[in-house]
Amino acid sequence: MDLPQLTLILAVAAFSFWVKGITGFGGPLLAIPVLAPIIGVEQSVVVISLSNAVSNLMLFWSNRDAGKGLRRLLGRLLVAGAVATVVGTVLLTSLNDAFLSLVLAGSVILYIAMSLARPEFSLSPERGLSLAVPAGVVGGLMHGALGNSGVVFGSFYHSLKMARDEFVFALAITFLGFGLLQIVTLVQLGSFSDDRTAQALITLVPVVIATRLGERFARRLDAAVFGRIVLGLLALSAVALVIGVLV
């Protein structure tokens, strides 16, 4: 890989994971669509997967105190999501990906519209706990079938009107579990060649720095501004799903 290409990868990764440091998600969402036309989809996924896992681990650790009150919710959601991921991989691959993507995008857009029309809307902790298993199942199925669960979990956690630290912790532990599963799968498939592994390791340097800077920047954000940024990223996720169908 030549120096200009490597520089571009590092710059894209730095910006994408700066955003992730602020909101808890957005790293692969922003980085992979930019890098894929340049270095290919598989190589982009491989290079970013390691950075995403490390970034999630950082966010999980730095926000760990906020997760103490979320153990029941996350326990139910993650167990249901893990089982559903396996089921989704086995069963849903035969379904129409375009249809699933459009349904998921439509659902997210509907949620965003409702949130903007009724900013006071939120799920109570009790209601959220009762919906944890269904949310885990839907997110797991989407991850197994489409490799995209962020819009599901992001929307669900946002609807609970969590504090910023709780929101980031919940996303970090969710994505960390799915991300490690993805890395194991990629390794078993032989996707981590020596060259790609080297690129992934080099990319960790700006990603670690950018994630930490994003976290520091987020501490200065008003809760309302943080909520709008999250809705913006959810909207971007929905648009990306639609574009993926049309392209």
MILUM-72175 format. One line per 5 residues: their letters; for each residue y negated, z, x negated of N, C-alpha, C. Coordinates in nm, 3 decimals. Layout:
A) Y,Z,X,Y,Z,X,Y,Z,X; ...
//
This chain:
MDLPQ) 0.119,0.000,-0.085,0.000,0.000,0.000,-0.124,0.000,-0.088; -0.223,-0.088,-0.058,-0.343,-0.095,-0.140,-0.440,0.017,-0.105; -0.538,0.037,-0.192,-0.632,0.148,-0.176,-0.716,0.139,-0.049; -0.770,0.021,-0.013,-0.849,0.014,0.112,-0.768,0.054,0.236; -0.642,0.011,0.240,-0.557,0.045,0.354,-0.529,0.195,0.359
LTLIL) -0.500,0.254,0.245,-0.476,0.398,0.239,-0.601,0.475,0.276; -0.717,0.427,0.231,-0.844,0.493,0.265,-0.868,0.491,0.414; -0.836,0.378,0.478,-0.852,0.368,0.623,-0.760,0.466,0.696; -0.636,0.474,0.651,-0.541,0.568,0.713,-0.593,0.711,0.703; -0.643,0.747,0.585,-0.692,0.884,0.565,-0.815,0.912,0.650
AVAAF) -0.904,0.812,0.662,-1.026,0.831,0.741,-0.994,0.845,0.890; -0.904,0.758,0.939,-0.865,0.764,1.081,-0.795,0.897,1.110; -0.706,0.938,1.021,-0.635,1.064,1.041,-0.732,1.182,1.040; -0.829,1.179,0.950,-0.925,1.289,0.941,-1.004,1.304,1.070; -1.056,1.193,1.122,-1.133,1.201,1.246,-1.045,1.244,1.363
SFWVK) -0.927,1.185,1.375,-0.839,1.214,1.488,-0.799,1.361,1.491; -0.770,1.417,1.375,-0.726,1.556,1.372,-0.843,1.654,1.368; -0.962,1.606,1.339,-1.082,1.687,1.363,-1.097,1.711,1.513; -1.078,1.603,1.590,-1.082,1.616,1.737,-0.972,1.709,1.786; -0.853,1.695,1.728,-0.741,1.783,1.766,-0.772,1.928,1.735
GITGF) -0.839,1.953,1.623,-0.877,2.089,1.589,-0.971,2.150,1.692; -1.051,2.066,1.756,-1.145,2.112,1.858,-1.074,2.141,1.989; -0.990,2.048,2.032,-0.936,2.054,2.168,-0.789,2.092,2.178; -0.714,2.080,2.066,-0.571,2.108,2.071,-0.486,1.984,2.088; -0.546,1.872,2.123,-0.470,1.747,2.130,-0.563,1.630,2.102
GGPLL) -0.503,1.512,2.085,-0.584,1.393,2.056,-0.553,1.331,1.922; -0.477,1.401,1.834,-0.448,1.346,1.702,-0.374,1.213,1.707; -0.248,1.213,1.749,-0.173,1.086,1.761,-0.235,0.990,1.863; -0.292,1.047,1.970,-0.354,0.964,2.074,-0.464,0.875,2.016; -0.543,0.930,1.925,-0.652,0.854,1.866,-0.608,0.773,1.744
AIPVL) -0.518,0.829,1.664,-0.484,0.766,1.536,-0.390,0.647,1.551; -0.284,0.663,1.629,-0.180,0.560,1.634,-0.229,0.427,1.689; -0.310,0.423,1.798,-0.358,0.292,1.846,-0.444,0.218,1.744; -0.515,0.293,1.657,-0.598,0.229,1.554,-0.513,0.180,1.438; -0.415,0.259,1.398,-0.334,0.225,1.281,-0.224,0.123,1.311
APIIG) -0.172,0.124,1.434,-0.058,0.038,1.467,-0.082,-0.110,1.438; -0.199,-0.168,1.474,-0.219,-0.311,1.443,-0.227,-0.339,1.293; -0.252,-0.234,1.213,-0.271,-0.253,1.069,-0.142,-0.233,0.991; -0.069,-0.127,1.022,0.053,-0.095,0.945,0.179,-0.095,1.031; 0.165,-0.126,1.159,0.282,-0.131,1.247,0.301,0.000,1.323
VEQSV) 0.363,-0.011,1.439,0.380,0.106,1.526,0.471,0.211,1.462; 0.588,0.166,1.413,0.684,0.261,1.359,0.627,0.336,1.239; 0.563,0.262,1.148,0.507,0.327,1.031,0.395,0.424,1.070; 0.315,0.387,1.168,0.207,0.474,1.216,0.264,0.603,1.271; 0.369,0.592,1.353,0.431,0.709,1.414,0.489,0.800,1.306
VVISL) 0.556,0.740,1.208,0.618,0.819,1.100,0.512,0.893,1.019; 0.407,0.822,0.978,0.302,0.881,0.895,0.230,0.994,0.969; 0.199,0.971,1.097,0.123,1.069,1.174,0.210,1.185,1.222; 0.340,1.164,1.238,0.426,1.268,1.293,0.424,1.395,1.209; 0.427,1.380,1.078,0.427,1.497,0.990,0.292,1.569,0.997
SNAVS) 0.184,1.492,0.997,0.050,1.552,1.010,0.036,1.626,1.142; 0.090,1.567,1.248,0.080,1.629,1.380,0.154,1.762,1.383; 0.272,1.766,1.322,0.349,1.890,1.319,0.275,2.000,1.242; 0.219,1.965,1.127,0.146,2.063,1.046,0.021,2.109,1.120; -0.051,2.017,1.181,-0.172,2.053,1.257,-0.138,2.146,1.373
NLMLF) -0.029,2.115,1.443,0.013,2.202,1.554,0.051,2.341,1.504; 0.118,2.346,1.388,0.155,2.475,1.331,0.031,2.557,1.294; -0.070,2.491,1.239,-0.195,2.558,1.207,-0.262,2.613,1.332; -0.270,2.531,1.437,-0.336,2.573,1.560,-0.257,2.685,1.629; -0.125,2.674,1.623,-0.040,2.779,1.679,-0.068,2.912,1.609
WSNRD) -0.073,2.910,1.478,-0.088,3.033,1.402,-0.228,3.094,1.420; -0.330,3.011,1.413,-0.467,3.064,1.420,-0.504,3.114,1.560; -0.428,3.070,1.662,-0.456,3.113,1.800,-0.343,3.200,1.856; -0.259,3.253,1.767,-0.138,3.323,1.812,-0.168,3.445,1.899; -0.279,3.513,1.874,-0.312,3.632,1.955,-0.339,3.595,2.100
AGKGL) -0.387,3.473,2.122,-0.418,3.429,2.259,-0.291,3.399,2.338; -0.178,3.386,2.269,-0.055,3.349,2.338,0.022,3.465,2.396; -0.024,3.588,2.370,0.052,3.705,2.414,0.067,3.711,2.566; -0.036,3.668,2.638,-0.030,3.673,2.784,0.033,3.551,2.847; 0.080,3.457,2.764,0.133,3.331,2.816,0.284,3.318,2.797
RRLLG) 0.349,3.425,2.755,0.489,3.415,2.716,0.579,3.373,2.832; 0.560,3.432,2.949,0.644,3.397,3.064,0.622,3.252,3.106; 0.495,3.214,3.113,0.460,3.078,3.153,0.520,2.977,3.056; 0.495,2.996,2.925,0.540,2.900,2.825,0.691,2.903,2.807; 0.751,3.021,2.824,0.896,3.029,2.813,0.964,2.942,2.917
RLLVA) 0.920,2.954,3.041,0.977,2.872,3.149,0.951,2.724,3.126; 0.827,2.692,3.090,0.789,2.551,3.075,0.864,2.485,2.960; 0.874,2.552,2.847,0.936,2.490,2.730,1.087,2.472,2.746; 1.152,2.570,2.808,1.297,2.555,2.831,1.322,2.438,2.926; 1.246,2.434,3.036,1.262,2.324,3.131,1.227,2.190,3.067
GAVAT) 1.122,2.189,2.984,1.081,2.064,2.920,1.182,2.013,2.820; 1.245,2.105,2.745,1.345,2.064,2.646,1.466,1.999,2.714; 1.513,2.063,2.821,1.627,2.007,2.895,1.590,1.873,2.955; 1.471,1.866,3.014,1.427,1.742,3.080,1.406,1.629,2.980; 1.368,1.663,2.857,1.351,1.559,2.754,1.483,1.489,2.726
VVGTV) 1.587,1.568,2.714,1.720,1.510,2.690,1.762,1.426,2.810; 1.743,1.481,2.930,1.780,1.407,3.051,1.698,1.279,3.062; 1.567,1.291,3.033,1.481,1.174,3.041,1.520,1.066,2.943; 1.558,1.105,2.824,1.600,1.007,2.723,1.725,0.933,2.768; 1.816,1.006,2.830,1.944,0.946,2.872,1.929,0.864,2.999
LLTSL) 1.857,0.917,3.099,1.856,0.856,3.231,1.738,0.763,3.258; 1.620,0.799,3.208,1.501,0.725,3.248,1.474,0.601,3.166; 1.547,0.582,3.058,1.526,0.461,2.979,1.562,0.336,3.057; 1.641,0.351,3.162,1.678,0.235,3.243,1.572,0.202,3.347; 1.475,0.292,3.367,1.369,0.267,3.464,1.258,0.184,3.401
NDAFL) 1.171,0.135,3.486,1.063,0.048,3.441,0.954,0.132,3.374; 0.935,0.111,3.243,0.835,0.189,3.171,0.694,0.165,3.223; 0.666,0.040,3.260,0.533,0.007,3.309,0.502,0.085,3.437; 0.600,0.094,3.526,0.582,0.168,3.652,0.557,0.315,3.624; 0.637,0.374,3.535,0.621,0.515,3.502,0.484,0.541,3.440
SLVLA) 0.440,0.451,3.352,0.310,0.467,3.287,0.197,0.464,3.387; 0.205,0.370,3.481,0.099,0.357,3.582,0.097,0.477,3.676; 0.214,0.527,3.713,0.221,0.646,3.799,0.159,0.765,3.726; 0.193,0.781,3.599,0.141,0.893,3.521,-0.010,0.879,3.504; -0.057,0.759,3.471,-0.201,0.737,3.453,-0.276,0.762,3.584
GSVIL) -0.220,0.714,3.695,-0.283,0.734,3.825,-0.293,0.882,3.861; -0.189,0.956,3.829,-0.189,1.100,3.858,-0.296,1.172,3.778; -0.310,1.135,3.651,-0.410,1.200,3.566,-0.551,1.165,3.613; -0.573,1.038,3.647,-0.705,0.996,3.696,-0.739,1.069,3.825; -0.640,1.086,3.913,-0.662,1.160,4.037,-0.700,1.305,4.007
YIAMS) -0.632,1.366,3.911,-0.664,1.504,3.874,-0.806,1.514,3.817; -0.843,1.418,3.731,-0.977,1.419,3.672,-1.082,1.405,3.782; -1.059,1.313,3.875,-1.154,1.293,3.985,-1.169,1.420,4.068; -1.058,1.486,4.095,-1.062,1.609,4.173,-1.136,1.719,4.095; -1.114,1.726,3.964,-1.180,1.827,3.882,-1.331,1.806,3.879
LARPE) -1.373,1.680,3.876,-1.516,1.650,3.874,-1.579,1.675,4.011; -1.504,1.643,4.117,-1.556,1.663,4.253,-1.557,1.811,4.290; -1.456,1.885,4.239,-1.446,2.028,4.270,-1.428,2.106,4.139; -1.535,2.123,4.065,-1.523,2.190,3.934,-1.474,2.334,3.944; -1.485,2.391,4.062,-1.437,2.529,4.079,-1.287,2.536,4.099
FSLSP) -1.220,2.420,4.116,-1.075,2.420,4.141,-0.998,2.476,4.021; -0.903,2.560,4.049,-0.814,2.610,3.944,-0.689,2.667,4.009; -0.581,2.670,3.932,-0.458,2.733,3.977,-0.461,2.880,3.937; -0.418,2.966,4.025,-0.410,3.108,3.992,-0.296,3.128,3.892; -0.300,3.238,3.815,-0.190,3.266,3.721,-0.054,3.270,3.790
ERGLS) -0.051,3.326,3.911,0.076,3.334,3.984,0.125,3.195,4.023; 0.032,3.111,4.069,0.068,2.974,4.106,0.110,2.895,3.983; 0.040,2.915,3.875,0.076,2.847,3.750,0.215,2.884,3.704; 0.250,3.013,3.718,0.382,3.059,3.677,0.491,2.994,3.763; 0.463,2.980,3.892,0.562,2.919,3.982,0.577,2.769,3.957
LAVPA) 0.473,2.708,3.899,0.477,2.563,3.872,0.516,2.531,3.728; 0.543,2.634,3.648,0.574,2.612,3.507,0.699,2.527,3.489; 0.804,2.557,3.564,0.929,2.481,3.551,0.910,2.336,3.597; 0.849,2.311,3.716,0.825,2.171,3.755,0.738,2.096,3.653; 0.635,2.163,3.600,0.550,2.097,3.500,0.630,2.065,3.374
GVVGG) 0.716,2.158,3.333,0.800,2.134,3.216,0.896,2.019,3.238; 0.952,2.011,3.358,1.045,1.903,3.391,0.974,1.768,3.387; 0.858,1.759,3.452,0.783,1.632,3.455,0.740,1.592,3.314; 0.687,1.689,3.239,0.644,1.658,3.102,0.761,1.618,3.014; 0.872,1.687,3.027,0.990,1.652,2.949,1.046,1.515,2.983
LMHGA) 1.051,1.485,3.112,1.098,1.354,3.154,1.008,1.243,3.100; 0.877,1.264,3.106,0.783,1.164,3.055,0.796,1.150,2.904; 0.819,1.262,2.837,0.835,1.255,2.691,0.963,1.179,2.656; 1.070,1.206,2.731,1.196,1.138,2.704,1.190,0.990,2.735; 1.120,0.955,2.843,1.116,0.816,2.886,1.008,0.734,2.817
LGNSG) 0.890,0.799,2.793,0.775,0.724,2.744,0.724,0.774,2.609; 0.771,0.892,2.565,0.718,0.950,2.443,0.578,1.003,2.460; 0.536,1.027,2.585,0.399,1.072,2.613,0.402,1.186,2.712; 0.384,1.308,2.663,0.382,1.424,2.751,0.247,1.495,2.749; 0.159,1.454,2.660,0.031,1.522,2.643,-0.054,1.522,2.769
VVFGS) -0.054,1.410,2.841,-0.137,1.403,2.961,-0.086,1.498,3.069; 0.045,1.518,3.075,0.102,1.608,3.174,0.067,1.753,3.140; 0.099,1.794,3.018,0.075,1.933,2.980,-0.075,1.962,2.968; -0.151,1.866,2.918,-0.296,1.886,2.909,-0.358,1.908,3.045; -0.316,1.828,3.143,-0.369,1.843,3.279,-0.326,1.977,3.340
FYHSL) -0.200,2.015,3.318,-0.149,2.139,3.377,-0.222,2.260,3.317; -0.234,2.265,3.185,-0.301,2.378,3.122,-0.449,2.382,3.159; -0.510,2.265,3.170,-0.651,2.260,3.208,-0.672,2.313,3.349; -0.577,2.285,3.439,-0.590,2.330,3.578,-0.583,2.482,3.590; -0.529,2.548,3.488,-0.520,2.694,3.489,-0.649,2.759,3.438
KMARD) -0.745,2.675,3.399,-0.875,2.723,3.349,-0.856,2.829,3.240; -0.768,2.796,3.145,-0.746,2.885,3.032,-0.870,2.892,2.944; -0.885,3.004,2.874,-0.986,3.010,2.769,-0.947,2.912,2.659; -1.044,2.872,2.578,-1.020,2.771,2.476,-0.903,2.809,2.386; -0.897,2.934,2.338,-0.790,2.976,2.248,-0.653,2.969,2.316
EFVFA) -0.647,3.007,2.443,-0.521,3.002,2.517,-0.477,2.857,2.536; -0.572,2.771,2.570,-0.542,2.630,2.592,-0.487,2.565,2.466; -0.554,2.590,2.354,-0.511,2.531,2.227,-0.375,2.586,2.186; -0.354,2.717,2.203,-0.225,2.776,2.168,-0.113,2.715,2.252; -0.135,2.703,2.382,-0.033,2.650,2.471,0.004,2.507,2.433
LAITF) -0.097,2.424,2.404,-0.069,2.287,2.362,0.000,2.284,2.226; -0.045,2.369,2.135,0.012,2.368,1.999,0.160,2.400,2.001; 0.200,2.504,2.072,0.341,2.541,2.072,0.425,2.438,2.148; 0.365,2.378,2.253,0.436,2.273,2.327,0.458,2.151,2.240; 0.351,2.102,2.179,0.360,1.982,2.096,0.440,2.006,1.968
LGFGL) 0.436,2.129,1.917,0.512,2.160,1.796,0.661,2.143,1.822; 0.708,2.194,1.936,0.849,2.180,1.969,0.891,2.036,1.983; 0.813,1.958,2.060,0.846,1.817,2.079,0.830,1.739,1.948; 0.729,1.777,1.869,0.705,1.705,1.743,0.816,1.724,1.642; 0.867,1.846,1.630,0.977,1.871,1.538,1.102,1.794,1.580
LQIVT) 1.125,1.787,1.711,1.237,1.709,1.763,1.221,1.562,1.727; 1.097,1.513,1.735,1.070,1.374,1.700,1.095,1.348,1.552; 1.052,1.440,1.465,1.071,1.422,1.321,1.219,1.420,1.286; 1.296,1.511,1.344,1.440,1.514,1.319,1.503,1.381,1.360; 1.461,1.328,1.474,1.513,1.200,1.521,1.477,1.087,1.425
LVQLG) 1.351,1.085,1.379,1.307,0.980,1.287,1.383,0.987,1.154; 1.408,1.108,1.107,1.483,1.124,0.982,1.626,1.071,0.999; 1.687,1.104,1.112,1.824,1.058,1.138,1.830,0.907,1.150; 1.722,0.847,1.197,1.718,0.701,1.211,1.682,0.631,1.080; 1.651,0.708,0.977,1.617,0.649,0.848,1.476,0.595,0.841
SFSDD) 1.387,0.641,0.930,1.250,0.587,0.934,1.163,0.640,0.822; 1.201,0.754,0.762,1.122,0.811,0.654,1.167,0.752,0.520; 1.118,0.633,0.489,1.144,0.573,0.358,1.060,0.647,0.254; 1.086,0.620,0.126,1.010,0.687,0.020,0.861,0.657,0.031; 0.827,0.532,0.060,0.687,0.492,0.070,0.619,0.561,0.188
RTAQA) 0.685,0.563,0.302,0.628,0.626,0.421,0.616,0.777,0.404; 0.714,0.836,0.340,0.709,0.980,0.315,0.590,1.014,0.225; 0.567,0.932,0.123,0.453,0.953,0.033,0.322,0.942,0.110; 0.311,0.840,0.196,0.190,0.823,0.277,0.168,0.943,0.369; 0.277,0.990,0.432,0.268,1.104,0.522,0.221,1.229,0.449
LITLV) 0.271,1.251,0.328,0.234,1.369,0.250,0.088,1.361,0.204; 0.044,1.242,0.163,-0.095,1.225,0.122,-0.189,1.248,0.240; -0.149,1.200,0.357,-0.231,1.213,0.477,-0.250,1.359,0.518; -0.158,1.445,0.477,-0.169,1.586,0.512,-0.298,1.650,0.458; -0.346,1.601,0.346,-0.463,1.663,0.283,-0.586,1.655,0.374
PVVIA) -0.630,1.535,0.417,-0.746,1.532,0.507,-0.716,1.592,0.644; -0.592,1.585,0.689,-0.557,1.639,0.820,-0.572,1.790,0.824; -0.524,1.858,0.720,-0.536,2.004,0.714,-0.683,2.045,0.711; -0.762,1.976,0.630,-0.905,2.007,0.620,-0.976,1.979,0.753; -0.946,1.862,0.813,-1.013,1.823,0.937,-0.976,1.914,1.053
TRLGE) -0.850,1.955,1.059,-0.808,2.047,1.166,-0.884,2.178,1.157; -0.897,2.231,1.036,-0.970,2.357,1.018,-1.117,2.341,1.053; -1.178,2.229,1.011,-1.319,2.205,1.044,-1.338,2.190,1.194; -1.242,2.123,1.260,-1.249,2.108,1.405,-1.243,2.242,1.476; -1.157,2.331,1.428,-1.148,2.465,1.486,-1.280,2.540,1.472
RFARR) -1.341,2.531,1.355,-1.468,2.600,1.334,-1.577,2.544,1.425; -1.579,2.414,1.439,-1.678,2.350,1.526,-1.658,2.394,1.671; -1.531,2.407,1.713,-1.500,2.442,1.852,-1.552,2.581,1.888; -1.559,2.671,1.790,-1.605,2.807,1.818,-1.749,2.807,1.868; -1.823,2.702,1.838,-1.963,2.695,1.878,-1.982,2.631,2.015
LDAAV) -1.876,2.576,2.071,-1.888,2.503,2.197,-1.890,2.596,2.317; -1.975,2.564,2.412,-1.975,2.632,2.541,-1.847,2.596,2.616; -1.798,2.688,2.698,-1.673,2.665,2.771,-1.682,2.542,2.861; -1.797,2.520,2.923,-1.813,2.404,3.010,-1.808,2.274,2.931; -1.868,2.274,2.812,-1.865,2.155,2.726,-1.722,2.128,2.680
FGRIV) -1.652,2.233,2.642,-1.512,2.219,2.601,-1.429,2.158,2.714; -1.449,2.204,2.836,-1.375,2.150,2.950,-1.403,2.003,2.971; -1.528,1.961,2.953,-1.561,1.819,2.971,-1.499,1.733,2.862; -1.494,1.786,2.739,-1.429,1.712,2.630,-1.281,1.693,2.660; -1.216,1.798,2.712,-1.075,1.788,2.746,-1.054,1.683,2.855
LGLLA) -1.138,1.684,2.958,-1.127,1.584,3.063,-1.149,1.443,3.007; -1.239,1.430,2.912,-1.262,1.300,2.849,-1.140,1.250,2.775; -1.073,1.339,2.704,-0.951,1.300,2.632,-0.838,1.268,2.728; -0.829,1.341,2.838,-0.728,1.309,2.939,-0.753,1.171,2.997; -0.881,1.140,3.023,-0.916,1.007,3.075,-0.880,0.899,2.974
LSAVA) -0.906,0.926,2.847,-0.871,0.831,2.741,-0.720,0.810,2.736; -0.644,0.917,2.755,-0.498,0.906,2.757,-0.452,0.817,2.871; -0.513,0.836,2.989,-0.475,0.755,3.105,-0.508,0.608,3.082; -0.624,0.583,3.023,-0.664,0.444,2.993,-0.568,0.382,2.893; -0.528,0.459,2.792,-0.434,0.409,2.692,-0.300,0.372,2.755
LVIGV) -0.255,0.451,2.853,-0.131,0.419,2.923,-0.143,0.287,2.998; -0.256,0.268,3.065,-0.277,0.144,3.142,-0.284,0.024,3.047; -0.358,0.038,2.937,-0.369,-0.071,2.840,-0.232,-0.106,2.783; -0.151,-0.002,2.758,-0.017,-0.026,2.707,0.068,-0.109,2.801; 0.043,-0.096,2.931,0.115,-0.176,3.030,0.065,-0.320,3.031
LV) -0.066,-0.336,3.020,-0.128,-0.469,3.034,-0.114,-0.554,2.909; -0.112,-0.490,2.792,-0.106,-0.567,2.666,0.035,-0.619,2.640
//
